[in-house]
């Protein structure tokens, strides 16, 4: 049985923005499944010029511990 490969990409504090869509598309092929789960659980993304706002949102609403937990749950 042939094993399938998967790649999980973790987005930055800015969310699943155009850059993350580009990165996901770059690694997509017929031999690999690529996933970029949305840790912000929102369609909202932050522009790179809003770094402080994006960081505060991430820290106050998700946090590193919950972000890690979301990724662990996604891959199990």
TABELKA-V950238 format. One line per field, one symbol per residue. phi: phi as a letter, one per 40 degrees, with the letter a starting at -180 (. if undefined). psi: psi as a letter, one per 40 degrees, with the letter a starting at -180 (. if undefined). burial: # if it has 16 or more other ideal C-beta (glycine too) atoms within 10 Angstrom, else .. Layout:
# TABELKA-V950238
phi = ???
psi = ???
burial = ???
This chain:
# TABELKA-V950238
phi = .ccccbbbbcccccgccdcccccdcdccacbacbbbccccfaccbbcccbdcccccccccbbgcccdccccccccc
psi = hhiiiihhhhiaeeagadddddddddehieehhhigihdefiehiiidefdddddddddddciddddddddddde.
burial = ..........#######..#..##.........#.##.##....##.......#..##...#....#..#......
